[in-house]
Amino acid sequence: MYTLHYGHLAFKDLWAELKLPEFIGKLQQDSTDITSWQLSDFIFYLTSMKAMEPRSLFFREFHCYYSAPCFFYCPWITIPDITKSYYAGLDLFAAQGSSIISHVAAIHRERQARSGRKANVLADGPAWFAFDPMGYPVGCQAGSGDEALETLRERLQQLGFTTIEVKTDDQLPQKTSRSWCELADNQDWEILPPNEQHSASEQAARCYLAVLSLMVLKELQAKLNAAGVKLTLERISAALKDSQFMVEHGTQDDEMVLIKEPAHTPLVRVGISRQELRKISVVFCSKMWYL
């Protein structure tokens, strides 16, 4: 008997809507000869885990290195030589994370009726973070020096921002999800078992995951808002983390049998009404939500 988590499925269609499999696939094709696994699957897995457990990927319920078998539908689980592939994926993500974030920011700006031209930039430990005036993250560049800041400025200018201001904590607009990006510098937050050779990649990846997970949660929040369900990011994250059911092995090889369906959904346990649940079921259209 064991637990399977399915909260990450909320991001599956969203990942495709943001055209991330194609974009990340092109980055992988252009930068490496690896074909045995997909970088998009690796980043989807890490981003989902970060969104569901924002304060740690190590000391709490989830540890991304060991927990892949605990997720219903995890495309990362079937890859060969998993330890070597994890570190290779981490290095690729560290090298391409800023480009991926810019890609999502560009799609977000295309969807907005009025896209502002001002971006606020904040230095936080190992990276520079950028937000639009509404608090949506629009950029991140690992590194704390002027070179990293200039690289971020160039990316923001390519997105159409003409006014780029470096701010301190107390100067940021209240809508900015500042606390989420603070987690990028959390030293309790290990993606993989420590490996000195890949420590710089892990530090950069922590920053990019903090931003990318915030982006997908905000996109998911927008979908729920459109369906008439108003939730904070923290409540969405908690609900997704708690989406799980118990299974046991069946009589046939590789057969799984559901033995304990939740009496009520995790979304109810964080205070969402039955009427709201019906609206959510229309958004996700997935039997895995048991709505």
KOLGUVO-953123 format. One record per atom (N, C-alpha, C, O): x, y negated, z negated; residue in three letters. Coordinates in pm, whole numbers, plus 50000, padded with zeros to 5 digits. Layout:
N
XYZala...
This chain:
291
500855011950000met500005000050000met500894987550000met501894986949929met500514977950080tyr501314965750083tyr500464954250135tyr499344956250183tyr501014942250126thr500294930150165thr500744925550303thr501934925750334thr499784921450384leu500094915050511leu499564900750508leu498414898350472leu500414891350546his500014877250552his499574873950694his500134878950792his498564865450705tyr498114861650838tyr497884846550852tyr497344842150954tyr498274838650753gly498074824250761gly498824817850876gly498394807650929gly499954823950915his500754818251024his500024818751158his500404811651252his498974827051169leu498234827951295leu497534814851329leu497184812351444leu497334806451228ala496724793351254ala497584784951348ala497084776051416ala498894787951352phe499804780151436phe500054786551573phe500684780351659phe499564798651594lys499914805951716lys499424798751842lys500214796251933lys498134795351847asp497614788151963asp498184774051971asp498454768852079asp498364767851854leu498914754251851leu500324754051910leu500684744651981leu501094764251881trp502454765251934trp502434765052087trp503264758652152trp501444772352143ala501324772852289ala500824759552344ala501274754952449ala499874753252274glu499344740352318glu500434729652325glu500394720852410glu501394730652236leu502514721152235leu503594724852337leu504624718252347leu503334735552412lys504234740052520lys505634743252468lys506634741452538lys505674748152344leu506964751152283leu507604763952338leu508834764252353leu506844774552368pro507514786352424pro508264783252554pro509374787952574pro507644775152641glu508294771752767glu509494762552744glu510564764752801glu509314752452661phe510394742752638phe511584749352570phe512724747652613phe511324756852464ile512424763352392ile513044774152478ile514254776252474ile512224781152557gly512754791352647gly513734785452747gly514754791652778gly513414773552798lys514314766852893lys515624762852823lys516704764352880lys515524757952701leu516734754452625leu517604766852605leu518824766152620leu516974778052571gln517724790352550gln518384794952679gln519544799052679gln517644794152788gln518194798552917gln519394790152958gln520364795253015gln519314777152930asp520384768052973asp521614768452882asp522704764352924asp521454773252759ser522544772052662ser523144785252617ser524154785352547ser522544796452657thr523064809452613thr522684820152713thr521774818352793thr523374831352706asp523034842752791asp522254853252714asp522104864452762asp521754849952596ile520954859252515ile519594861452581ile518884851752610ile519244873952604thr517944877352664thr517184887952584thr516044891052617thr517794893452480ser517164904152403ser516124899252305ser515344907152253ser516084886252279trp515054880452192trp514844865952232trp515674859952300trp513704860552188gln513304846952227gln513514837152112gln513044839452000gln514214826452139leu514434816052038leu513114810151990leu512974806651873leu512134809052080ser510824803852041ser510184812251932ser509574806851840ser510314825551941asp509754834451838asp510444832051704asp509784831551600asp511744830651707phe512514828251585phe512084815251518phe511854814951397phe511984804451596ile511634791451540ile510164791251495ile509844785151393ile509284797851570phe507884798951528phe507784805551391phe507054800851303phe508524816251373tyr508504823551246tyr509004814751132tyr508354813851028tyr510164808251149leu510694799651044leu509784787851015leu509564784350899leu509244781751120thr508384770051102thr507104773751028thr506654766350940thr506524785151062ser505324789750993ser505594792050845ser504794788150760ser506714798450816met507044801150676met507274788150600met506844786750485met507964778850664lys508224765950598lys506914758550572lys506764752250468lys505984759150668ala504704752250651ala503874758450538ala503154751350469ala503994771550520met503214778250416met503894777650279met503204778250177met505194776450275glu505944775750149glu506954764550162glu508144767150178glu506494751950154pro507374740650186pro508534738550089pro509544732650128pro508424743149967arg509454740049870arg510594750049865arg511604747649799arg510464761149933ser511554770749934ser511314781350039ser510174785150066ser512384786150098leu512314798150180leu513124809350117leu513474819150182leu513424807749989phe514334817549929phe513854822649794phe513704834749776phe513604813849700phe513374818249564phe511914821149532phe511604825749422phe511024818649626arg509614820949597arg509144833649667arg509924842749695arg507864834049695glu507274846449746glu507884850749879glu508094862649902glu508154841149965phe508694844350096phe510214842650099phe510754833250041phe510864851550167his512254849150207his512304853050353his512064864650387his512604843450439cys512434845850582cys513264857550632cys512874864150729cys514404860350569tyr515264871050616tyr514664884850590tyr514834894050670tyr513944886150478tyr513434899150438tyr511934900950462tyr511434912150455tyr511204890150490ser509754890750486ser509064893150619ser507834894150623ser509814894050730ala509164895750860ala508174907450863ala507114906050923ala508474919050802pro507504930150806pro506224927250730pro505254934850743pro506184916550652cys505004913350571cys504004904450643cys503024899950583cys504224901950772phe503354893150848phe502624900850957phe503244908051035phe501304899050962phe500534904551072phe500884896651198phe500734884451201phe501354903451299tyr501894897451420tyr503114888851387tyr502984877151349tyr504264894851401cys505524887451386cys506394891351504cys507034901951499cys506454883251609pro507224886951728pro508704888651701pro509424894451782pro509174883551588trp510594884051557trp511014897651502trp512204900751496trp510034905851460ile510344918051387ile510984928851474ile511684937551422ile510764928251605thr511224939151691thr512594936751754thr513054944951833thr513244925851720ile514504922651788ile515624931951739ile515614936251624ile516594934951826pro517704943751786pro518764936351704pro518874924151711pro519524943951627asp520654938551550asp520224925851478asp520744914951504asp519264927251386ile518554915651332ile519474905951258ile519284893851269ile520464910851185thr521344901551112thr522134892751207thr522164880551190thr522754898651305lys523514890951403lys522614881351478lys522994869951505lys521414885851512ser520484877451587ser519974865751504ser519784854851557ser519764867951374tyr519354856951286tyr520374845651289tyr520014834051306tyr521634849051273tyr522654838651270tyr522814832051406tyr523064820051414tyr522684839751513ala522754833851648ala521584824351669ala521754813651726ala520384828451623gly519224819851634gly519384807151553gly518974796351596gly519974808451436leu520204796851350leu521134786851418leu520884774851415leu522194791851479asp523134783051548asp522464775951666asp522684764051688asp521644783251742leu520934777151855leu519954766551808leu519854755851868leu519244769551701phe518264760051649phe518954747551599phe518464736451621phe520084749151531ala520824737551482ala521284728651597ala521314716451585ala521624734851709ala522094727251825ala520964720451901ala521164709951962ala519764726451899gln518664721851984gln517494715851906gln516534711151966gln517574716051772gly516434711751691gly515964697551720gly514754695051724gly516894688351740ser516514674451765ser515734673251896ser514784665551904ser516154680751998ser515454680552127ser514044686152114ser513114680952176ser513884696652035ile512564702852016ile511624693151947ile510454691951985ile512114686151846ile511294676351774ile510894664951868ile509754660351865ile511814660351950ser511494649752047ser510424654352145ser509564646552185ser510474666952184his509464672552276his508074671852213his507134667452278his507944676252088val506644675852021val506184661452002val505004658352020val507104652651967ala506754638451949ala506244632352079ala505304624352077ala506844636152193ala506404630852322ala504994635252353ala504194627252402ala504654647952326ile503284652852349ile502314645652258ile501224641852301ile502694643752132his501824636552038his501544622352088his500414617752081his502564615552136arg502384601852183arg501524601452310arg500754591952328arg501624611252395glu500784611752514glu499304613052479glu498444608252551glu499024619552367arg497644621952326arg497014609752258arg495794608752248arg497844600652213gln497314589152140gln496804578452237gln497454575352337gln495614573052205ala495054562552290ala495954550252290ala496124543752393ala496524547152176arg497434535752166arg498714540352095arg498704542751974arg499784541552169ser501054545752111ser501864533452074ser502174524952158ser502214532551945gly503004521251900gly504424521751952gly504884532251999gly505104510651946arg506484509951995arg507494507751884arg508664504851909arg507024509151758lys507924507251645lys508164520651574lys507234528451554lys509404523051538ala509754535151463ala510554531151340ala511444522551348ala510254537351227asn510994535251104asn511934546951082asn511524558551089asn513194543951055val514214554251037val514694554150892val514944543650834val514824566050836leu515254567650698leu516434577150691leu516414587850752leu517454573350617ala518574582350591ala518264590450466ala517974584750361ala518314603550477asp518044612050361asp519064623250357asp518904633450425asp520114621450279gly521104631950263gly521744635950395gly522504628250453gly521444648150442pro522174653350558pro521604649550693pro522054654950794pro520644640350700ala520024637450830ala519364623750830ala519154617550725ala519044619050952trp518234607250973trp516844611851020trp516734620251108trp515794606150959phe514424609650993phe513714597251047phe513934586250998phe512854599151148ala512134587951207ala510634590651203ala510184601951226ala509854580051173phe508394580951167phe507794569351245phe508374558551254phe506604571751301asp505894560551359asp505134553251248asp505114558151135asp504504541651275pro503854534051168pro502714541551098pro502334537950986pro502164552051162met501104559951100met501644571551018met500874579450963met502964572751009gly503554583050927gly503804596150997gly504194605950933gly503594596651130tyr503864608951204tyr505354609651234tyr505934599851281tyr506014621151208pro507444622151236pro507684622151387pro507004629151461pro508644614351431val508904613351576val510364616151610val510754615351726val511174619551510gly512564622551541gly513334626851419gly512974623551305gly514404634251443cys515314638351335cys516664641551398cys516734647951503cys517714637151333gln519054640151380gln519914643951261gln520134635751171gln520404656151261ala521284660551154ala522584652651158ala523084649251265ala523114649651039gly524314641551027gly524004628550956gly522914623050973gly524934623750877ser524654611850796ser525374599250844ser525184588550786ser526174600350948gly526954588850992gly526314580751102gly525194583551145gly527054570451147asp526544561451251asp526334568651384asp525434565151460asp527164578451413glu527024585751541glu525684592851548glu525024592751652glu525284599151437ala523984606051434ala522844595951448ala521864598551516ala522994584451382leu521964574051392leu521824569151535leu520704567151583leu522924567151604glu522864562351742glu522244572851835glu521514569351928glu522544585351809thr521924596051889thr520414595851870thr519654597451966thr519974593951745leu518534593251718leu517914580951784leu516814581851839leu518604569651780arg518104557551847arg517864560151995arg516844556052051arg518804566852059glu518674569652202glu517464578552229glu516734576352326glu517244588352145arg516084597052163arg514784589352144arg513824591352218arg514754580552046leu513554572652021leu513274562952136leu512124560752173leu514314557352190gln514144548452306gln513594556052426gln512784550752501gln514034568352444gln513504576652552gln512024579852532gln511304582252629gln511574579852406leu510164582152376leu509324569552392leu508104570152381leu509964558152417gly509224545752437gly509224536252319gly508504526252322gly510004539152216phe510094530152101phe511084518952133phe512224521452174phe510644506652114thr511494495152144thr511974488152017thr512984481152020thr511274490151906thr511674484451777thr511994495851683thr511094503351644thr513254497251647ile513694508251561ile514374502151439ile515434496051451ile513774503851322glu514264497551201glu514664508051098glu513914517551073glu515834506251040val516284515050932val515694509950801val515864498250765val515004518750730lys514304514950607lys514884522350487lys515534532650499lys514614516650371thr514874523850246thr513574530350201thr512514527850258thr513664538850099asp512484546150053asp511294537050024asp510184539850069asp511534526249951asp510424517749908asp509884508850020asp508884501950001asp510534508950137gln510054500850249gln509194508850348gln508614503050439gln509134521950329leu508364530250422leu506874528250401leu506434526350287leu506074528750508pro504624528050493pro504114539550407pro504704550350407pro503014537250335gln502484547350245gln502054559950319gln502054570850261gln501684558650445lys501224570250522lys502354580050554lys502084591450592lys503594575750540thr504724584250575thr504814596150479thr504754594550357thr504954608150535ser505044620350454ser506474621950406ser507164631550441ser506904612650326arg508284612050281arg508674624350200arg509764629850218arg507784628750112ser508144639650021ser508434652450097ser509244660650052ser507784654350211trp508004666750286trp509454667550335trp510074678050328trp509974656450384cys511334656650437cys512384656550328cys513544660050353cys512014652750206glu512954654050095glu513374668550078glu514484671350031glu512494677650116leu512774691750097leu513924696550185leu514494707150160leu514254688950287ala515364692850375ala516674693550299ala517574700950338ala516794685850191asp518034685450115asp517964693949989asp518804692749900asp516934702549981asn516754711149865asn517744722649872asn517684730849964asn518634723449778gln519674733649782gln519154747449741gln519874757349755gln517914748349691asp517304761249663asp516724767549789asp516064777949783asp516954761549899trp516224764150022trp517154770850121trp517654764350213trp517384783850103glu518284791150190glu517494798650296glu516534805750264glu517884797150422ile517204803950530ile517714818250542ile516944827350571ile519004820250521leu519644833350533leu520584835450415leu520964825750348leu520964847850389pro522004849950288pro523234841550321pro523604840450438pro523864835550220pro524964826250246pro526044832050337pro526454843550322pro526474823950432asn527534827650524asn528284814850557asn527754806050625asn529514813850509glu530274801450522glu530434797150668glu530454785250699glu530544806850756gln530734803750897gln529544796350956gln529694788751052gln528344798550899his527124792750955his526494782350861his525344778450881his527244777750761ser526654768650663ser526224755350725ser525184749950688ser527004750150820ala526634737550886ala525354739250966ala524504730250969ala525214750751033ser523994753351109ser522784754151017ser521714749051050ser522944760450901glu521824761650808glu521404747950756glu520214745250743glu522374739450726gln522034726050676gln521254718150780gln520264711650748gln521684718750906ala520974711751013ala519584717951033ala518604710751050ala519514731351031ala518234738051052ala517234734650942ala516034733550969ala517704733050818arg516804729050710arg516124715850742arg514924714250720arg516894706450794cys516344693250829cys515314694550940cys514214688950931cys515654701851046tyr514754702951160tyr513484710651123tyr512404707551173tyr513614720751036leu512424728250994leu511494719650910leu510274720650922leu512064711150824ala511224702250743ala510354693650833ala509164691750806ala510944688350942val510194679551031val509234687351120val508074683451135val509694698451178leu508854706051270leu507654712051197leu506554712351253leu507834716751075ser506704722150999ser505704711050966ser504494713350967ser506214699050936leu505324687750911leu504524684251037leu503344681051029leu505174684851152met504494681851278met503344691551305met502234687251337met503604704651292val502554714151323val501434713551220val500274715651254val501764710751094leu500714709150994leu499844696951024leu498624697451009leu500464686051067lys499684674251101lys498804676851224lys497674671851230lys499304684451320glu498484687851436glu497314696651395glu496204694951444glu497564706151305leu496504714651254leu495494706551173leu494294708751183leu495984697151095gln495114688251018gln494204680251110gln493034678251080gln494744675651223ala493944668151320ala492824676851378ala491714671951398ala493114689651405lys492084698751455lys490964700451353lys489784700251388lys491354702051227leu490354703551122leu489544690751104leu488324691351085leu490194679251110asn489484666551101asn488434665351211asn487314660751187asn488824669451333ala487904668751446ala486694677751424ala485614675251477ala486884688451346ala485784697651316ala485004693251192ala484084700251148ala485364681751137gly484644676551021gly485164681350887gly484504679650785gly486354687350886val486944692450762val488134683750725val489134683450797val488044676650614lys489094667450572lys489924674050461lys489414676550352lys491184676750490leu492044683350393leu493414676750392leu493884671850495leu494044676650275thr495424672050267thr496354682850324thr495974694450336thr497554678750358leu498534688550406leu498824699150300leu499024710850332leu498844694950174glu499144704350067glu498064715050055glu498384726750031glu496804711350072arg495724721150063arg495734730650182arg495464742550167arg496054725450298ile496144734150416ile497274744150396ile497104756150420ile498424739350352ser499574747950330ser499254758850229ser499584770550251ser498614755150118ala498274764950015ala497294775350066ala497414787250034ala496334770950146ala495344780350200ala495984790350294ala495664802150291ala496884785550379leu497534794450474leu498434804650402leu498454816350438leu499154800050301lys500014809050226lys499214820150159lys499694831350148lys498004816950116asp497184826550041asp496344835450133asp495544843450085asp496504834050263ser495724842150358ser496424855550376ser497434856650446ser495874865850312gln496514878950313gln495484889750283gln494414886850230gln495814901950317phe494964913150281phe495834925350253phe497014925650290phe495264935250187met495984947150150met495744958150252met494614959950298met496804965350287val496664976450381val497454988450328val498304987250240val497144999950384glu497925011850355glu498125019450485glu497385017450582glu499105028250488his499345036150608his498225046350626his497775052550530his497795047850751gly496755057550782gly497325071450804gly498495073850776gly496505080450855thr496915094350875thr497785096050999thr498555105551009thr497655086751095gln498445087551217gln499675078551205gln499685068851129gln500705081851281asp501915073551281asp501575059351322asp500825057151418asp502135049751249asp501985035451279asp500535030551266asp500225019451308asp499665038651207glu498275034151187glu498195026751054glu498735031250953glu497505015451055met497295007950932met495795007250903met494995005850995met495425008350777val494025008050738val493824996750639val494524995950538val492864988150668leu492534977350575leu491824983250455leu490784989650471leu492354981350336ile491724987250219ile491144976950124ile490374980350034ile491514964450142lys490974954250051lys490834941150125lys491784933450135lys489664938650176glu489394925850240glu489094915650130glu488394918950035glu489594903450142pro489334893450038pro487844891450015pro487074890550110pro487444890649888ala486044888449855ala485564875049907ala484414873649949ala486424865349904his486144852549968his487464847250021his488524850649969his487394839150121thr488614835250190thr489474826150103thr488964819550014thr490774825850130pro491654816650057pro491234802150074pro491454793949986pro490614798950187leu490174785250208leu489114781350106leu489074769950061leu488244790850070val487234787949968val487914785149834val487494776449758val488984792749806arg489644791249677arg490344777849661arg490684774049549arg490564770549769val491124757249754val490064746449768val490374734749788val488794750549759gly487724740849746gly487014736849873gly486464725849879gly487004745349978ile486294742050101ile484914748450097ile484774760050058ile483904741050137ser482534745950131ser482264756250240ser483024757350336ser481144763950224arg480754773650325arg480434766750458arg480724772150565arg479844755050450gln479544747650573gln480844744050646gln480914744950769gln481844740050571glu483134736850632glu483784749350691glu484424748750796glu483604760750622leu484164773150673leu483584776850809leu484304781650896leu482294774550828arg481674777550957arg482294768951066arg482494773551178arg482584756351033lys483214747551131lys484634752251162lys485074752051278lys485344756651059ile486704761351079ile486704773851167ile487584775351252ile485724782651148ser485674794851229ser485544791651377ser486054799051461ser484874780651409val484764776551549val486124772051601val486444774251718val486914765551514val488224760651555val489164772251587val489854772051688val489184782351500phe490184792851514phe489704804851595phe490504811551660phe488394807751589cys487844818851669cys488674831551651cys489004838051750cys489004835051529ser489844846751506ser489244855251396ser488994850351286ser489024867951424lys488454876851323lys489374878551202lys488934882551095lys490674875351221met491604876851112met491324867150998met491844868650887met490494857251025trp490184847550918trp489024852150833trp488764846250728trp488304862550874tyr487184867950796tyr486224856950753tyr485854856250635tyr485814848450845leu484904837350811leu483464841550837leu482544833750815leu
